[in-house]
Amino acid sequence: MFMSNDTNEEGKGSTRRTALRGLGLAVGGMALATGPGASAASAASAASAASAASAAQRGGVATYVLVHGTHSAGAFWVPIARELALRGHRVVTVDQPRHGAEAFVAESYQRQDLAAMAVEPSPLKGLGLDDYEARVTGIVRRAARNGPVVLVGHSLGGVSVSRVADAVPHLLHHICYMAAFCPSRVLPTADACTAAPENANAVSPVELTVGDPDRLGVLRLNFRTGVRGELALLKEMICADYPDADFRRVLAGMQTDEPVAAYAGRAVGRAATWGRVPRTYLRFGKDRTIATALQDRMIAEADAATPGNRFRVHDFPDASHVGPLDPTPVADALDTLAGRRG
């Protein structure tokens, strides 16, 4: 059963260039054929944790909980989710707060009034990783009542994976980072990861920023731009290998705002919690947002922290940041995780 968009319910941090250097745009271009998904779901109470752990231990149909990245939504995952569901898995795609079905669309963005966009307030201001973690942890708690949970994050979604694996490791069968941030003690935040020398050749949309991120509390980008050079930059950054029609669908699914605090929040997995959950990395070889060299460094630092529980790496040498246009190879890799423990 595929359940789409299950939801629950400042540090000022980044300079414009630091926050945008790699940005981690996990966008929804491949997934725009479907509409809003299932109704909102509240987090399970603490009293249900024991029964959820028991269900996970008993086995049963695996539930994949899929977490999107920045400026994106749960709809990003629809092609992959559909493939997993057709193979017999339960799938829940997450909308983080004020994303997807809860998305904020600035009135000035609709009118393409860039001067007004630069100052229009955003309800995402003040949101951070605590909010993102709470959203995902609530969904994991509910899903774990029914069997094993495989938690997957793309791009900025990786920081949520690390935080949730620290919070409820006993409810997770496997965790997976798909071209995603996996912070370490040396690179403890998404901001730190994007500023690493291994990410020096990443493409940055710094010139596309609208307004002052510190004042707005969000990184605001104009994805409805009609400027040829700006469109070329976005395509190179996100999906240089895609046909133009598919690239336009990518842009249509992107959201203007992401809270700066999400990039600045610490998300370092601890060896005793996060470090005991089996983990996989889907490595994209032509990623111009989270450079492949940075992916390699994050994998190596995680493995050094828990040498007894190392990443299993699936390599996609020709994949750009959003992954292959055909979702089958990614679904093939994820499919193997449902039965893999340790």
C-alpha positions in Angstrom: 0.0 0.0 0.0 1.4 3.4 -1.0 0.3 6.2 1.3 1.6 9.5 0.0 2.4 12.6 2.0 1.7 11.3 5.5 2.0 14.3 7.9 2.0 15.2 11.5 2.0 17.4 13.3 17.1 30.4 14.3 19.8 30.2 14.4 20.8 32.7 11.9 23.5 30.9 10.7 24.4 30.8 7.3 25.9 33.4 5.1 24.2 33.4 1.7 27.2 31.8 0.0 27.8 29.1 2.7 24.2 28.0 2.8 23.9 27.9 -0.9 27.2 26.4 -1.8 25.8 22.9 -2.2 22.3 23.6 -1.0 21.1 20.0 -1.3 18.1 20.6 -3.6 16.1 17.5 -3.3 13.4 18.3 -5.8 10.2 16.7 -6.9 10.5 16.8 -10.7 10.1 13.1 -11.4 7.1 12.9 -9.2 4.6 15.4 -10.3 2.0 13.1 -11.9 0.1 12.6 -8.7 -1.7 14.9 -6.4 -1.8 15.4 -2.7 -1.8 12.1 -0.7 -3.1 10.7 2.5 -4.6 12.7 5.4 -2.5 14.1 8.2 -1.4 11.8 11.0 -0.4 12.7 14.5 2.7 11.3 16.3 2.1 8.1 18.4 2.4 8.5 22.1 5.4 7.4 24.0 3.3 4.5 25.4 3.1 3.0 22.0 6.9 2.7 21.5 7.1 -0.8 23.1 4.4 -2.2 20.9 6.1 -0.7 17.9 9.4 -2.2 18.8 7.7 -5.5 19.3 6.1 -5.3 15.8 9.4 -4.5 14.3 11.0 -7.5 15.9 8.2 -9.8 14.8 8.7 -8.9 11.1 6.1 -8.4 8.5 5.8 -6.2 5.4 8.4 -3.5 5.5 7.4 0.1 5.6 9.6 2.6 3.7 9.5 6.1 5.2 10.9 8.5 2.5 12.1 12.0 3.5 12.5 14.7 0.9 15.2 17.4 0.8 15.3 21.1 0.7 12.8 23.1 -1.4 10.9 19.9 -2.1 8.1 17.7 -0.8 7.0 14.1 -0.4 5.8 14.1 -4.0 9.5 13.8 -5.0 9.4 10.2 -4.1 6.3 9.1 -6.1 8.0 7.2 -8.9 10.2 5.3 -6.5 7.4 4.8 -4.0 5.2 3.4 -6.7 7.9 0.9 -7.7 8.4 -0.2 -4.1 4.6 -0.6 -3.5 4.2 -2.7 -6.6 6.8 -5.0 -5.2 4.7 -5.5 -2.1 6.1 -2.9 0.3 4.3 -0.3 2.4 5.5 3.2 1.6 4.9 6.5 3.3 6.3 9.8 1.8 6.9 12.6 4.3 6.0 16.2 3.9 8.1 18.2 6.3 6.3 21.1 8.1 5.1 23.8 5.6 6.1 21.6 2.6 4.0 19.7 0.1 0.4 19.6 1.2 1.2 22.3 3.7 3.3 24.4 1.3 3.6 28.2 1.6 3.3 29.9 -1.8 4.3 33.5 -1.5 1.7 35.9 -3.1 4.5 37.8 -4.7 5.9 34.6 -6.2 2.6 33.9 -7.9 2.8 37.4 -9.4 6.6 37.2 -10.1 7.1 40.5 -8.3 10.8 40.1 -7.3 10.9 43.3 -5.2 7.9 42.2 -3.1 9.4 38.6 -2.9 12.5 40.1 -1.3 10.6 41.2 1.8 7.4 39.1 2.0 7.4 37.3 5.4 7.6 33.5 5.4 5.9 31.2 7.9 8.9 28.8 7.6 11.0 31.3 9.5 12.0 29.7 12.8 11.5 26.1 11.7 14.5 23.9 12.2 15.7 20.3 12.6 13.8 19.8 15.9 10.6 20.3 13.9 11.7 18.1 11.1 12.9 15.3 13.4 9.5 15.4 15.3 7.6 15.1 12.0 9.6 12.1 10.9 9.9 10.4 14.3 6.1 10.5 14.7 5.6 8.8 11.4 8.3 6.2 12.2 6.6 5.4 15.5 3.3 4.7 13.8 4.8 2.8 10.9 6.8 0.5 13.3 3.6 -0.9 14.8 3.2 -2.9 11.6 6.7 -4.2 11.1 10.2 -3.2 10.0 10.9 0.4 9.0 13.4 1.4 6.4 14.1 5.2 6.7 15.4 6.9 3.6 16.5 10.5 3.1 17.5 12.4 0.0 19.8 15.4 0.1 18.9 17.6 3.1 16.7 14.8 4.2 19.8 13.0 5.4 20.0 15.2 8.4 16.6 14.1 9.5 17.6 10.5 9.0 20.6 11.0 11.3 18.5 12.8 13.9 15.7 10.2 13.9 18.1 7.3 14.1 19.5 8.9 17.2 16.1 9.3 18.7 14.5 5.9 17.9 17.2 3.5 16.7 15.2 0.5 18.1 12.4 1.2 15.6 14.6 1.2 12.5 15.4 -1.8 10.5 17.7 0.1 8.1 18.6 3.7 7.2 19.6 4.9 3.8 21.1 8.2 2.5 20.4 8.9 -1.1 23.0 11.5 -2.3 22.3 13.0 1.1 24.0 14.9 3.9 25.4 12.6 6.6 27.1 15.0 9.1 30.0 14.0 11.3 31.8 15.5 14.3 34.1 17.3 11.8 31.2 18.4 9.6 28.3 18.6 12.1 25.8 20.5 10.0 24.6 20.7 6.4 26.2 24.2 6.2 29.5 22.7 7.3 29.2 19.9 4.7 28.5 22.2 1.8 31.5 24.4 2.8 33.9 21.4 2.8 36.7 21.5 0.2 35.3 18.3 -1.3 32.3 20.3 -2.3 34.2 23.0 -4.0 33.0 22.1 -7.5 29.3 22.1 -6.6 27.1 24.5 -8.5 25.6 27.2 -6.4 22.5 29.3 -7.2 23.7 32.2 -5.1 22.7 34.7 -7.7 19.1 33.3 -7.7 18.6 34.2 -4.0 15.7 36.6 -3.4 16.0 38.8 -0.4 18.3 38.5 2.6 18.2 35.0 4.1 19.1 36.2 7.6 16.3 38.8 7.6 13.7 36.5 6.0 14.8 33.5 8.0 14.7 31.4 4.9 16.6 30.7 1.7 14.2 32.0 -1.0 14.7 31.1 -4.6 12.8 32.0 -7.7 12.1 28.8 -9.6 9.8 30.5 -12.0 12.5 32.5 -13.6 12.5 32.9 -17.3 16.1 34.1 -17.6 18.0 31.6 -19.8 21.2 31.8 -17.9 19.5 31.2 -14.5 17.6 28.2 -16.0 20.9 26.8 -17.3 22.5 27.1 -13.9 19.5 25.3 -12.2 19.6 22.5 -14.7 23.3 22.0 -14.3 22.9 21.9 -10.6 19.9 19.6 -10.4 19.6 17.3 -13.4 21.9 18.2 -16.3 21.2 14.9 -18.0 17.4 15.3 -18.1 15.5 16.4 -21.2 14.2 20.0 -21.0 10.6 18.9 -20.6 11.5 16.8 -17.5 13.6 19.6 -16.1 10.6 22.0 -16.3 8.6 19.4 -14.3 11.3 19.5 -11.7 11.1 23.2 -11.4 7.3 23.1 -11.2 7.5 20.9 -8.1 10.0 23.1 -6.2 9.1 25.5 -3.3 10.6 28.9 -2.8 11.5 28.8 0.9 13.6 26.7 3.2 14.4 27.8 6.7 18.1 28.7 7.2 18.0 27.0 10.6 17.6 23.6 8.9 21.0 24.0 7.3 22.6 25.2 10.5 21.2 22.6 12.9 23.6 19.9 14.3 22.8 16.4 13.1 25.7 14.2 14.2 24.8 10.5 14.7 26.0 9.0 17.9 27.8 5.6 17.8 25.6 4.1 20.5 22.3 5.0 18.8 22.5 6.0 15.1 25.7 4.0 14.8 24.0 0.7 15.6 21.4 0.9 12.8 22.5 -0.8 9.5 22.9 1.8 6.9 23.3 2.2 3.1 24.4 5.1 0.9 23.2 5.6 -2.7 26.2 7.4 -4.3 25.5 9.6 -7.3 28.5 10.1 -9.5 27.5 13.2 -11.4 25.9 15.2 -8.6 26.6 18.9 -8.9 24.8 19.8 -5.7 26.3 17.4 -3.1 29.6 16.7 -5.0 30.5 13.0 -5.2 33.8 13.8 -3.4 31.8 15.1 -0.5 29.6 12.0 -0.5 32.8 9.9 -0.3 34.1 12.0 2.6 30.8 11.7 4.6 30.8 7.9 4.0 34.4 7.6 5.2 33.8 9.7 8.3 30.8 7.7 9.3 32.6 4.4 8.8 35.5 5.7 10.9 33.0 6.5 13.7 31.5 3.0 13.7 34.0 0.6 12.0 31.9 -2.3 13.1 28.9 -1.0 11.2 30.0 0.5 7.9 27.9 1.9 5.0 26.9 -0.4 2.2 27.4 1.7 -0.9 25.4 1.4 -4.1 27.1 3.4 -6.9 25.2 5.2 -9.6 28.0 6.7 -11.6 25.9 8.6 -14.1 23.3 9.9 -11.7 22.8 13.7 -11.2 21.4 15.0 -7.9 17.8 14.0 -8.3 18.9 10.5 -9.5 18.1 8.6 -12.7 15.0 9.6 -14.6 14.0 5.9 -14.6 13.3 5.1 -10.9 13.8 1.3 -11.4 17.5 1.2 -10.5 17.0 3.1 -7.3 14.0 1.0 -6.4 16.1 -2.1 -7.0 18.7 -0.9 -4.5 16.1 0.1 -1.9 14.2 -3.2 -2.4 17.1 -5.1 -1.0 17.1 -3.2 2.3 13.8 -4.6 3.6 15.3 -8.0 4.3 18.8 -6.8 5.3 19.6 -6.4 9.0 23.2 -6.2 9.9 
